């Protein structure tokens, strides 16, 4: 995404301390005010530069990460494991109600 398009006030963002919500647009020095909504800092307001913010993972990305963690010990290689995980995740995503 273009930096000027994202994040906007109200967007969820990932920070080093966990999931947060953007509360104010960037100030004159480029810092965004965000409120932490999970973890030990929940409820606290903090400032971050754009480079310290990332989009939260989608449900599909979280699923792939969890499947990889579960199957990696049983796969011959990471490449083989990724193929298996992708097949499973694709199957599951096609079965989800839209």
Secondary structure by P-SEA (a helix, b strand, c coil): ccccccccccbbbbccccbbbbcccccccbbbbbbbccccccccccccccccccccccaaaaaaaaaaaacccccccaaaaaaaaaaaaaaaaaaccc
